[in-house]
Amino acid sequence: MQDPRSFFASTTNEIIIPTSTTDIHSVITRWSDERLQQPAIIVIPSTREDIIAAIQYARQKNLTILAGAGGHKVVPVNDKTLYLDLRKFKKIEVNREKATVEIGGAVTNLELMTELLKDGFYTTYANSGAVSMAGLVLGGGFCGALSSIHGLAIDNVVAFEGVTASGEVIKVDQSASDPKHKALFDILCGAGYGLLVITSHSMKIHKLSALNLDDTDKLWVRKYTFPGKVIGEVVDFFQKLLPVKPKLMPLILCVRAPPNAPFPGAPVIILSITYYGPSSEASKIVDPIVASTDIEKFAIASETTLAPFTSIFDGSKMIDAHGGFKAQHMSRAHSFSTSTIVSAFNRWKQLGEEVPDARAFSVFLVWGYNPTATIENGLVNDKRPFIGRDRSMFGNAITWYNKPESKAAVEKYATDISEILQQDDSRQGYPGATLPNNFRDNSKVHLGYTDDMLVDIRRVHAVWNPDSLFYNVLEDSGT
Ligand SMILES: Cc1cc2nc3c(=O)[nH]c(=O)nc-3n(C[C@H](O)[C@H](O)[C@H](O)COP(=O)(O)OP(=O)(O)OC[C@H]3O[C@@H](n4cnc5c(N)ncnc54)[C@H](O)[C@@H]3O)c2cc1C
């Protein structure tokens, strides 16, 4: 069997063969160290032909191909992995007439936003600029208040182009006449990991001017900071902002005070309310609610600013850092009662007390949005697998620790807080739900898709990735 260097010599692939002394972080860019080991080989293609060569090599060597773009998902990399680093697929091509953009397989949210804003456009973005657009849409793509205007990221996708596991270059779009291609398109929108190496995909774009923002690009942001002891009062106020008006994004973020704060490590609650429209509208919605309560009296600090559109990624900058064992544990619900949010907050606080290694950066968030557009899009895009389009509430425990021995306690916390956050829906007979974008293995698949969806998803995977050459989360038991 050929050695890798001579195998790839006739291609434009770069290859890296890590050894036991290679620092994994210097060769793979990755958000979390969970499930991260040395791969058999890293292949960095420049062209589709390079990708086809990588597929042939992986077949010869019995390796699993894992495509990598933003590196923000917890997916397994080990000595059976051919890590296909798509970093060179950075095309961004705007079509103003059709109001679409073609996005290379590794383009990040921030790169796309920066480019689109030059033409006065935007699309549906994650809350992290470092996440790739391809990775975002493959698991659905919830986009905060932008989803209250344009639905999910998958609702805005019009076509995918890429290389199949059999080495065929294909393009599939929403109006594909071949039922096999149409089914592939639909499943790529929401359950698409491991079906295609996406070299580019196209999305709808929207005019920023239509949002009617102050100074053309400024979002209205009200921010209050509270000590942890007033969690009940903060949640009572938050509930008054529900059901959330379109374009509004109220969010509770629970963090630990930084080392230079008067009480380092103390629980702090940041309540932010962002409005994706003119400040006059925002004030009309928020100010009367504030005036009808005592909320300002409990705040340590408060400010109202006009923040540039690009600031939507600022909130997650701290959590974007690479390294450490990190994961997201998200619960999507119809409602959270005040006592549920307070119980979840107390469980988060307890984690910091019991596991000092996880205290500084494990954060807990709760937010709501208006799901009308997401629900309406679902009536049209009914084959794109995404459950619970009517669930307007999100709770997310982001865990971050550094010592392997903290794992058991952190996992217990993740289970507990997820159960707490699902208890109100569960009492009303609703099953739990999460975001497929946060799957770490197949243990939560039933929280991302219905049984009927899973039948369709598995059928499409059996056609396009029959021998699991591409890493497939549905087959990943996490062991
Ligand atoms: C801080 C943070 C914030 C986030 N915010 C949001 C959010 O607001 N909304 C939301 O819905 N999700 C969010 N996510 C989840 C995120 O969208 C997913 O984890 C996404 O899959 C990450 O994509 P990536 O390319 O960055 O990661 P990677 O680990 O590089 O890729 C993730 C998966 O997608 C596959 N993949 C990526 N690119 C390609 C491609 N071109 N072709 C084929 N397969 C590909 C990979 O093989 C892998 O299975 C967030 C995650 C983090 C860590």
The ligand as a MOL file (V3000), in Angstrom:
LIG
                    3D

  0  0  0     0  0            999 V3000
M  V30 BEGIN CTAB
M  V30 COUNTS 53 58 0 0 0
M  V30 BEGIN ATOM
M  V30 1 C -19.7310 29.2380 21.0560 0
M  V30 2 C -20.7310 28.5360 20.1710 0
M  V30 3 C -21.8480 29.2150 19.7210 0
M  V30 4 C -22.7820 28.5640 18.9110 0
M  V30 5 N -23.8920 29.2420 18.5250 0
M  V30 6 C -24.8420 28.6160 17.8160 0
M  V30 7 C -26.0350 29.2830 17.4470 0
M  V30 8 O -26.2230 30.4600 17.7590 0
M  V30 9 N -26.9650 28.6000 16.7420 0
M  V30 10 C -26.7730 27.2930 16.3750 0
M  V30 11 O -27.6450 26.7190 15.7310 0
M  V30 12 N -25.6520 26.6300 16.6960 0
M  V30 13 C -24.6860 27.2580 17.4090 0
M  V30 14 N -23.5550 26.5860 17.7610 0
M  V30 15 C -23.3860 25.1980 17.3180 0
M  V30 16 C -22.6840 25.1720 15.9570 0
M  V30 17 O -23.5330 25.7310 14.9790 0
M  V30 18 C -22.3640 23.7270 15.5340 0
M  V30 19 O -21.5790 23.1150 16.4980 0
M  V30 20 C -21.6990 23.6960 14.1670 0
M  V30 21 O -21.7960 22.3900 13.6690 0
M  V30 22 C -20.2460 24.0860 14.2250 0
M  V30 23 O -19.7130 24.0880 12.9280 0
M  V30 24 P -18.1440 24.3060 12.7430 0
M  V30 25 O -17.8270 24.1770 11.3060 0
M  V30 26 O -17.7500 25.5150 13.4380 0
M  V30 27 O -17.5010 23.0800 13.5350 0
M  V30 28 P -16.7590 21.7750 13.0050 0
M  V30 29 O -16.4650 21.0100 14.2450 0
M  V30 30 O -15.6390 22.1120 12.0950 0
M  V30 31 O -17.8850 21.0530 12.1710 0
M  V30 32 C -19.0770 20.6410 12.8010 0
M  V30 33 C -19.7010 19.4900 12.0570 0
M  V30 34 O -20.0810 19.9400 10.7630 0
M  V30 35 C -19.3960 19.2100 9.7580 0
M  V30 36 N -18.9780 20.1720 8.7370 0
M  V30 37 C -18.5630 21.4380 8.9170 0
M  V30 38 N -18.3020 22.0000 7.7220 0
M  V30 39 C -18.5630 21.0660 6.7960 0
M  V30 40 C -18.4860 21.0520 5.3770 0
M  V30 41 N -18.0780 22.1140 4.6890 0
M  V30 42 N -18.8200 19.9090 4.7250 0
M  V30 43 C -19.2460 18.8260 5.4200 0
M  V30 44 N -19.3380 18.7720 6.7580 0
M  V30 45 C -18.9960 19.8980 7.4270 0
M  V30 46 C -18.2060 18.5750 10.4590 0
M  V30 47 O -17.7910 17.3750 9.8320 0
M  V30 48 C -18.7520 18.3140 11.8550 0
M  V30 49 O -19.4940 17.1240 11.9040 0
M  V30 50 C -22.5870 27.2070 18.5390 0
M  V30 51 C -21.4550 26.5220 18.9900 0
M  V30 52 C -20.5390 27.1770 19.7960 0
M  V30 53 C -19.3530 26.4080 20.2960 0
M  V30 END ATOM
M  V30 BEGIN BOND
M  V30 1 1 1 2
M  V30 2 1 2 3
M  V30 3 2 2 52
M  V30 4 2 3 4
M  V30 5 1 4 5
M  V30 6 1 4 50
M  V30 7 2 5 6
M  V30 8 1 6 7
M  V30 9 1 6 13
M  V30 10 2 7 8
M  V30 11 1 7 9
M  V30 12 1 9 10
M  V30 13 2 10 11
M  V30 14 1 10 12
M  V30 15 2 12 13
M  V30 16 1 13 14
M  V30 17 1 14 15
M  V30 18 1 14 50
M  V30 19 1 15 16
M  V30 20 1 16 17
M  V30 21 1 16 18
M  V30 22 1 18 19
M  V30 23 1 18 20
M  V30 24 1 20 21
M  V30 25 1 20 22
M  V30 26 1 22 23
M  V30 27 1 23 24
M  V30 28 2 24 25
M  V30 29 1 24 26
M  V30 30 1 24 27
M  V30 31 1 27 28
M  V30 32 2 28 29
M  V30 33 1 28 30
M  V30 34 1 28 31
M  V30 35 1 31 32
M  V30 36 1 32 33
M  V30 37 1 33 34
M  V30 38 1 33 48
M  V30 39 1 34 35
M  V30 40 1 35 36
M  V30 41 1 35 46
M  V30 42 1 36 37
M  V30 43 1 36 45
M  V30 44 2 37 38
M  V30 45 1 38 39
M  V30 46 1 39 40
M  V30 47 2 39 45
M  V30 48 1 40 41
M  V30 49 2 40 42
M  V30 50 1 42 43
M  V30 51 2 43 44
M  V30 52 1 44 45
M  V30 53 1 46 47
M  V30 54 1 46 48
M  V30 55 1 48 49
M  V30 56 2 50 51
M  V30 57 1 51 52
M  V30 58 1 52 53
M  V30 END BOND
M  V30 END CTAB
M  END
